[in-house]
């Protein structure tokens, strides 16, 4: 028996184990039904927002609804109201879906309900996090001395890494930013690729370093930072300095030349941060690991496990070559929290205190896939991306990027036509792709990130894309 409290008194009432089990079985049944259908249903949501409001916006009652009915209502609304990002033909944002073992492991995380901030709260979760972290470092060929933290996503990973950078660079000039803040502090020069992801600017804003006062370095035609231009900017600055590079441009998939950037940054004595939201996982593939050459010379790295590692949301990872700076930027003690001098408390490396066991699905995927399985996942997605580019080019449409990874940019003509084709593809429902603007051109972006995508899915999606594009062209005549 488990207990809960009576709604009208402080006396606990018994909640039968059989009742709990029936709820969990019902959730499993609904989840299995959803996942069985997700590969065949339209990728778009078929329910309108107003329909979903009518389904979900029930009155909040004094006496709640039966829990089984609540689950039924949620499952019914989700069946038609969700986008099939778990399916094999979602190519919109860089969303990888979730490997079955990761989904199942995440269910266990909720059942265990561990707060993993402190070792004393969950020794199990603490050890899982350490093991998974060691494996990630091995995959990227990074030293085992690096520190690792698990956050909500790459925005918070960038934030945490740049907080460590802020601490480290100011400490080197004798300023304690955690104690004294930024008022009167030596200014930090921040240098970014002009094509850097907006989450870098968001993180800089939250850290008080400003999103606009950065130096933007010119990029080449694929969005790669130019080392010669970086060298010029570095020579023009003095004092504490942070350089932000990227591994995997969100539009083209291109990688900044990290070896050359690391050399320039080291000569200046600056901190090098690499935003590797999805491109970091290229390190797992012998065919693509050359793209991240030099990443081991970075001071910090951010990535998303819920992108190309295919674990459930939310799971970002921050890695840092300077554990003491990482810890100092995040840690604040409290009288009721006893330090564990021998064991690692994960709260010391992330902004959050209370959090779920995000490392558990990571552990499950890495252990079940192994090096070969993870490499094949990356290579399969990249192969599919090249097939998309090849098929669309053969059909007469313009590919705007060099397809070096899993990203494809395609133009169907002028901006208005391309937007209509994107809307038509989304409405048709076979697959889902989003729009973007690349160097002044409107494009459809295809991001292939899911374990579930097969060659058949690619061919079926290509056929739908070309059919919709030709129908739009015919309408223009």
C-alpha positions as semicolon CSV with decimal commas, in nm:
position;residue;x (nm);y (nm);z (nm)
1;X;0,000;0,000;0,000
2;X;0,107;0,359;-0,066
3;X;-0,042;0,662;0,105
4;X;-0,177;1,001;0,014
5;X;-0,360;1,261;0,218
6;X;-0,734;1,298;0,238
7;X;-0,850;1,606;0,050
8;X;-1,046;1,735;0,348
9;X;-0,825;1,642;0,640
10;X;-0,465;1,589;0,739
11;X;-0,521;1,216;0,773
12;X;-0,353;1,004;0,506
13;X;-0,572;0,766;0,310
14;X;-0,452;0,444;0,158
15;X;-0,387;0,429;-0,215
16;X;-0,399;0,063;-0,314
17;X;-0,095;-0,085;-0,485
18;X;-0,329;-0,240;-0,740
19;X;-0,464;0,106;-0,822
20;X;-0,113;0,240;-0,876
21;X;-0,031;-0,058;-1,095
22;X;-0,341;-0,006;-1,306
23;X;-0,236;0,355;-1,366
24;X;0,112;0,252;-1,473
25;X;-0,028;-0,021;-1,696
26;X;-0,268;0,226;-1,851
27;X;0,015;0,472;-1,917
28;X;0,220;0,193;-2,076
29;X;-0,075;0,088;-2,293
30;X;-0,134;0,443;-2,415
31;X;0,237;0,497;-2,479
32;X;0,266;0,173;-2,675
33;X;-0,042;0,257;-2,879
34;X;0,103;0,599;-2,962
35;X;0,443;0,462;-3,059
36;X;0,295;0,180;-3,268
37;X;0,107;0,437;-3,478
38;X;0,364;0,717;-3,491
39;X;0,537;0,590;-3,804
40;X;0,214;0,570;-4,007
41;X;0,015;0,873;-3,897
42;X;0,057;1,219;-4,055
43;X;0,365;1,389;-3,915
44;X;0,169;1,710;-3,859
45;X;-0,077;1,759;-3,574
46;X;-0,425;1,691;-3,707
47;X;-0,612;1,859;-3,420
48;X;-0,641;2,235;-3,420
49;X;-0,542;2,446;-3,122
50;X;-0,907;2,525;-3,056
51;X;-0,998;2,156;-3,060
52;X;-0,721;2,084;-2,812
53;X;-0,841;2,364;-2,585
54;X;-1,191;2,217;-2,586
55;X;-1,048;1,876;-2,498
56;X;-0,807;1,986;-2,229
57;X;-0,943;2,305;-2,074
58;X;-1,175;2,135;-1,824
59;X;-1,295;2,314;-1,514
60;X;-1,076;2,259;-1,209
61;X;-1,304;2,072;-0,971
62;X;-1,310;2,064;-0,594
63;X;-1,309;1,686;-0,616
64;X;-1,067;1,574;-0,887
65;X;-1,141;1,341;-1,176
66;X;-1,057;0,974;-1,166
67;X;-0,683;0,930;-1,244
68;X;-0,750;0,668;-1,512
69;X;-0,989;0,908;-1,685
70;X;-0,725;1,181;-1,669
71;X;-0,473;0,956;-1,843
72;X;-0,731;0,863;-2,104
73;X;-0,803;1,230;-2,173
74;X;-0,433;1,311;-2,209
75;X;-0,375;1,019;-2,445
76;X;-0,673;1,112;-2,661
77;X;-0,560;1,474;-2,698
78;X;-0,199;1,376;-2,766
79;X;-0,295;1,128;-3,037
80;X;-0,399;1,408;-3,274
81;X;-0,244;1,712;-3,107
82;X;0,124;1,619;-3,117
83;X;0,380;1,644;-3,396
84;X;0,531;1,304;-3,476
85;X;0,883;1,395;-3,368
86;X;0,914;1,037;-3,241
87;X;0,846;0,915;-3,592
88;X;1,085;0,847;-3,881
89;X;0,992;1,137;-4,111
90;X;1,028;1,445;-3,894
91;X;1,304;1,661;-4,046
92;X;1,212;2,003;-3,907
93;X;1,427;2,116;-3,619
94;X;1,727;1,908;-3,510
95;X;1,508;1,665;-3,319
96;X;1,621;1,304;-3,294
97;X;1,327;1,130;-3,135
98;X;1,406;0,885;-2,859
99;X;1,554;0,537;-2,887
100;X;1,324;0,276;-2,727
101;X;1,579;0,194;-2,456
102;X;1,606;0,566;-2,374
103;X;1,229;0,605;-2,348
104;X;1,205;0,300;-2,123
105;X;1,494;0,419;-1,905
106;X;1,328;0,759;-1,873
107;X;1,009;0,592;-1,747
108;X;1,220;0,433;-1,474
109;X;1,368;0,774;-1,389
110;X;1,015;0,901;-1,319
111;X;0,928;0,590;-1,119
112;X;1,241;0,616;-0,905
113;X;1,183;0,993;-0,860
114;X;1,538;1,063;-0,745
115;X;1,672;1,411;-0,682
116;X;2,022;1,369;-0,822
117;X;2,170;1,695;-0,698
118;X;2,346;1,535;-0,402
119;X;2,523;1,203;-0,371
120;X;2,354;1,147;-0,035
121;X;2,013;1,181;-0,204
122;X;2,086;0,911;-0,462
123;X;2,415;0,720;-0,467
124;X;2,279;0,519;-0,761
125;X;2,217;0,829;-0,975
126;X;2,554;0,975;-0,878
127;X;2,739;0,666;-1,001
128;X;2,530;0,649;-1,321
129;X;2,622;1,010;-1,395
130;X;2,991;0,946;-1,340
131;X;2,995;0,639;-1,565
132;X;2,797;0,807;-1,845
133;X;3,027;1,110;-1,823
134;X;3,335;0,891;-1,856
135;X;3,187;0,730;-2,167
136;X;3,108;1,067;-2,328
137;X;3,463;1,185;-2,267
138;X;3,595;0,865;-2,423
139;X;3,376;0,908;-2,731
140;X;3,515;1,259;-2,788
141;X;3,870;1,154;-2,694
142;X;3,879;1,410;-2,415
143;X;4,088;1,371;-2,097
144;X;3,920;1,192;-1,808
145;X;4,004;1,492;-1,589
146;X;3,733;1,703;-1,754
147;X;3,419;1,780;-1,551
148;X;3,072;1,707;-1,685
149;X;2,728;1,835;-1,590
150;X;2,375;1,750;-1,710
151;X;2,135;2,037;-1,776
152;X;1,808;2,097;-1,960
153;X;1,956;2,159;-2,304
154;X;2,230;2,331;-2,497
155;X;2,122;2,681;-2,393
156;X;2,187;2,597;-2,028
157;X;2,500;2,404;-2,125
158;X;2,628;2,717;-2,299
159;X;2,527;2,924;-1,997
160;X;2,712;2,695;-1,757
161;X;3,024;2,676;-1,973
162;X;3,035;3,053;-2,017
163;X;2,982;3,103;-1,644
164;X;3,291;2,888;-1,588
165;X;3,473;3,096;-1,852
166;X;3,366;3,419;-1,682
167;X;3,496;3,293;-1,348
168;X;3,823;3,165;-1,491
169;X;3,916;3,466;-1,702
170;X;3,834;3,716;-1,427
171;X;4,010;3,511;-1,161
172;X;4,325;3,529;-1,373
173;X;4,323;3,907;-1,337
174;X;4,243;3,896;-0,965
175;X;3,866;3,949;-0,971
176;X;3,618;3,727;-0,784
177;X;3,301;3,764;-0,988
178;X;3,094;3,532;-0,765
179;X;3,166;3,750;-0,461
180;X;3,191;4,096;-0,617
181;X;2,974;4,075;-0,928
182;X;3,049;4,258;-1,250
183;X;3,027;4,615;-1,118
184;X;3,380;4,751;-1,154
185;X;3,513;4,423;-1,294
186;X;3,766;4,425;-1,579
187;X;3,566;4,397;-1,902
188;X;3,564;4,059;-2,073
189;X;3,607;4,061;-2,449
190;X;3,374;3,804;-2,608
191;X;3,434;3,691;-2,966
192;X;3,181;3,484;-3,160
193;X;3,127;3,351;-3,509
194;X;2,887;3,582;-3,692
195;X;2,681;3,267;-3,758
196;X;2,676;3,154;-3,394
197;X;2,352;3,013;-3,256
198;X;2,129;3,258;-3,072
199;X;2,159;3,053;-2,752
200;X;2,513;3,191;-2,718
201;X;2,371;3,546;-2,712
202;X;2,100;3,434;-2,468
203;X;2,361;3,288;-2,234
204;X;2,581;3,597;-2,254
205;X;2,280;3,815;-2,173
206;X;2,192;3,608;-1,866
207;X;2,554;3,625;-1,749
208;X;2,564;4,003;-1,771
209;X;2,814;3,997;-2,057
210;X;2,569;4,135;-2,309
211;X;2,438;3,983;-2,628
212;X;2,530;4,278;-2,850
213;X;2,867;4,398;-2,722
214;X;3,046;4,096;-2,866
215;X;3,298;4,095;-3,151
216;X;3,156;3,907;-3,448
217;X;3,404;3,726;-3,670
218;X;3,333;3,692;-4,041
219;X;3,238;3,346;-4,166
220;X;3,287;3,178;-4,503
221;X;3,012;3,076;-4,745
222;X;2,923;2,771;-4,533
223;X;2,912;2,958;-4,201
224;X;3,257;2,856;-4,075
225;X;3,450;3,109;-3,868
226;X;3,752;3,240;-4,057
227;X;4,070;3,196;-3,850
228;X;4,244;3,485;-4,028
229;X;3,961;3,718;-3,927
230;X;3,966;3,577;-3,573
231;X;4,337;3,654;-3,550
232;X;4,271;4,017;-3,643
233;X;4,000;4,052;-3,379
234;X;4,214;3,884;-3,113
235;X;4,503;4,124;-3,184
236;X;4,269;4,419;-3,138
237;X;4,165;4,315;-2,784
238;X;4,330;4,315;-2,444
239;X;4,242;4,169;-2,105
240;X;4,013;3,874;-2,025
241;X;3,879;3,710;-2,340
242;X;3,635;3,433;-2,438
243;X;3,609;3,291;-2,791
244;X;3,293;3,098;-2,891
245;X;3,323;2,858;-3,183
246;X;3,073;2,602;-3,310
247;X;3,075;2,239;-3,416
248;X;2,782;2,204;-3,653
249;X;2,612;2,511;-3,799
250;X;2,239;2,479;-3,739
251;X;2,166;2,556;-4,106
252;X;2,450;2,404;-4,307
253;X;2,601;2,158;-4,059
254;X;2,944;2,314;-4,121
255;X;3,214;2,305;-3,851
256;X;3,441;2,591;-3,753
257;X;3,808;2,494;-3,814
258;X;3,870;2,415;-3,450
259;X;4,243;2,332;-3,477
260;X;4,326;2,672;-3,624
261;X;4,089;2,854;-3,390
262;X;4,237;2,675;-3,086
263;X;4,587;2,776;-3,192
264;X;4,492;3,143;-3,227
265;X;4,297;3,138;-2,899
266;X;4,578;2,971;-2,704
267;X;4,832;3,224;-2,832
268;X;4,609;3,505;-2,704
269;X;4,552;3,326;-2,370
270;X;4,176;3,332;-2,421
271;X;3,915;3,075;-2,317
272;X;3,777;2,866;-2,607
273;X;3,418;2,746;-2,585
274;X;3,269;2,517;-2,851
275;X;2,893;2,499;-2,905
276;X;2,845;2,142;-3,026
277;X;2,469;2,109;-2,985
278;X;2,444;1,826;-3,237
279;X;2,779;1,831;-3,419
280;X;2,964;1,711;-3,109
281;X;2,834;1,359;-3,178
282;X;3,026;1,347;-3,507
283;X;3,313;1,247;-3,278
284;X;3,148;0,904;-3,246
285;X;3,197;0,824;-3,615
286;X;3,531;0,732;-3,775
287;X;3,393;0,880;-4,099
288;X;3,309;1,219;-3,949
289;X;3,531;1,262;-3,643
290;X;3,780;1,467;-3,850
291;X;3,521;1,747;-3,838
292;X;3,579;1,791;-3,463
293;X;3,958;1,778;-3,482
294;X;4,094;2,023;-3,226
295;X;3,796;2,005;-2,995
296;X;4,023;1,853;-2,729
297;X;4,201;2,190;-2,712
298;X;3,881;2,369;-2,607
299;X;3,826;2,488;-2,250
300;X;3,455;2,403;-2,254
301;X;3,203;2,229;-2,479
302;X;2,824;2,218;-2,483
303;X;2,599;1,959;-2,647
304;X;2,248;1,816;-2,648
305;X;2,195;1,448;-2,577
306;X;1,829;1,488;-2,679
307;X;1,937;1,570;-3,032
308;X;2,166;1,317;-3,197
309;X;2,210;1,081;-2,903
310;X;1,832;1,029;-2,928
311;X;1,737;1,042;-2,558
312;X;1,415;1,209;-2,434
313;X;1,392;1,579;-2,356
314;X;1,537;1,748;-2,157
315;X;1,907;1,655;-2,158
316;X;2,196;1,889;-2,231
317;X;2,557;1,825;-2,139
318;X;2,835;2,067;-2,045
319;X;3,198;1,959;-2,045
320;X;3,485;2,161;-1,900
321;X;3,864;2,125;-1,903
322;X;3,887;2,326;-1,579
323;X;3,682;2,145;-1,313
324;X;3,769;2,390;-1,038
325;X;3,652;2,689;-1,241
326;X;3,342;2,495;-1,344
327;X;3,263;2,411;-0,983
328;X;3,342;2,759;-0,850
329;X;3,106;2,919;-1,101
330;X;2,814;2,697;-0,995
331;X;2,858;2,615;-0,625
332;X;2,702;2,794;-0,332
333;X;2,680;2,620;0,003
334;X;2,399;2,607;0,258
335;X;2,393;2,515;0,625
336;X;2,163;2,215;0,571
337;X;2,373;2,070;0,286
338;X;2,661;1,863;0,413
339;X;2,955;1,833;0,179
340;X;3,063;1,485;0,071
341;X;3,440;1,522;0,042
342;X;3,497;1,180;-0,114
343;X;3,200;1,161;-0,353
344;X;3,101;1,406;-0,625
345;X;2,784;1,611;-0,577
346;X;2,650;1,684;-0,925
347;X;2,480;2,006;-0,810
348;X;2,823;2,166;-0,802
349;X;2,849;2,159;-1,182
350;X;2,504;2,281;-1,292
351;X;2,274;2,576;-1,214
352;X;1,996;2,359;-1,072
353;X;1,966;2,209;-0,728
354;X;1,666;1,980;-0,771
355;X;1,665;1,783;-1,096
356;X;1,581;1,446;-1,243
357;X;1,828;1,176;-1,340
358;X;1,903;1,294;-1,691
359;X;2,212;1,077;-1,717
360;X;2,012;0,753;-1,688
361;X;1,879;0,752;-2,048
362;X;2,225;0,862;-2,166
363;X;2,375;0,564;-1,986
364;X;2,111;0,332;-2,133
365;X;2,175;0,448;-2,491
366;X;2,554;0,438;-2,467
367;X;2,557;0,097;-2,300
368;X;2,305;-0,057;-2,540
369;X;2,436;0,100;-2,861
370;X;2,807;0,081;-2,789
371;X;3,064;0,260;-3,003
372;X;2,955;0,081;-3,321
373;X;2,582;0,147;-3,277
374;X;2,636;0,516;-3,204
375;X;2,868;0,549;-3,503
376;X;2,613;0,381;-3,729
377;X;2,337;0,614;-3,605
378;X;2,542;0,920;-3,700
379;X;2,655;0,779;-4,034
380;X;2,306;0,660;-4,129
381;X;2,158;1,006;-4,074
382;X;2,436;1,168;-4,279
383;X;2,381;0,916;-4,559
384;X;2,009;1,001;-4,561
385;X;2,088;1,374;-4,576
386;X;2,308;1,321;-4,881
387;X;2,028;1,123;-5,047
388;X;1,783;1,408;-4,987
389;X;2,025;1,654;-5,146
390;X;2,091;1,423;-5,441
391;X;1,720;1,354;-5,505
392;X;1,612;1,717;-5,483
393;X;1,900;1,832;-5,700
394;X;1,814;1,572;-5,965
395;X;1,455;1,700;-5,959
396;X;1,584;2,047;-6,047
397;X;1,589;2,221;-5,710
398;X;1,886;2,414;-5,574
399;X;2,086;2,284;-5,277
400;X;2,234;2,583;-5,097
401;X;2,492;2,414;-4,874
402;X;2,771;2,161;-4,890
403;X;2,612;1,858;-4,724
404;X;2,889;1,769;-4,480
405;X;2,672;1,623;-4,205
406;X;2,297;1,583;-4,154
407;X;2,169;1,924;-4,269
408;X;2,032;2,012;-4,613
409;X;1,915;2,352;-4,737
410;X;1,700;2,358;-5,051
411;X;1,546;2,640;-5,250
412;X;1,242;2,580;-5,469
413;X;1,278;2,911;-5,651
414;X;1,204;3,254;-5,516
415;X;1,128;3,319;-5,150
416;X;0,750;3,317;-5,196
417;X;0,751;2,989;-5,385
418;X;0,981;2,822;-5,133
419;X;0,757;2,929;-4,845
420;X;0,451;2,790;-5,024
421;X;0,625;2,459;-5,086
422;X;0,727;2,435;-4,718
423;X;0,368;2,506;-4,609
424;X;0,241;2,251;-4,861
425;X;0,479;1,981;-4,738
426;X;0,379;2,045;-4,377
427;X;0,009;2,032;-4,466
428;X;0,043;1,717;-4,681
429;X;0,168;1,526;-4,377
430;X;0,406;1,264;-4,518
431;X;0,699;1,443;-4,357
432;X;0,768;1,773;-4,182
433;X;1,039;2,026;-4,272
434;X;1,086;2,382;-4,157
435;X;1,196;2,705;-4,320
436;X;1,500;2,920;-4,263
437;X;1,692;3,208;-4,416
438;X;2,048;3,144;-4,525
439;X;2,265;3,430;-4,650
440;X;1,958;3,621;-4,762
441;X;1,795;3,320;-4,932
442;X;1,473;3,159;-4,812
443;X;1,524;2,783;-4,785
444;X;1,367;2,465;-4,659
445;X;1,586;2,298;-4,400
446;X;1,603;1,919;-4,375
447;X;1,756;1,791;-4,051
448;X;1,801;1,414;-4,033
449;X;1,858;1,318;-3,669
450;X;1,643;1,015;-3,585
451;X;1,742;0,655;-3,532
452;X;1,405;0,556;-3,682
453;X;1,451;0,704;-4,031
454;X;1,496;0,436;-4,296
455;X;1,584;0,453;-4,665
456;X;1,218;0,385;-4,737
457;X;1,120;0,687;-4,526
458;X;1,365;0,903;-4,719
459;X;1,234;0,791;-5,058
460;X;0,873;0,833;-4,947
461;X;0,950;1,182;-4,817
462;X;1,143;1,278;-5,131
463;X;0,849;1,175;-5,345
464;X;0,613;1,389;-5,137
465;X;0,847;1,692;-5,143
466;X;0,887;1,679;-5,519
467;X;0,515;1,618;-5,577
468;X;0,417;1,918;-5,363
469;X;0,684;2,140;-5,523
470;X;0,569;2,051;-5,875
471;X;0,206;2,112;-5,782
472;X;0,300;2,458;-5,655
473;X;0,488;2,527;-5,979
474;X;0,185;2,417;-6,180
475;X;-0,036;2,655;-5,980
476;X;0,191;2,942;-6,082
477;X;0,138;2,877;-6,452
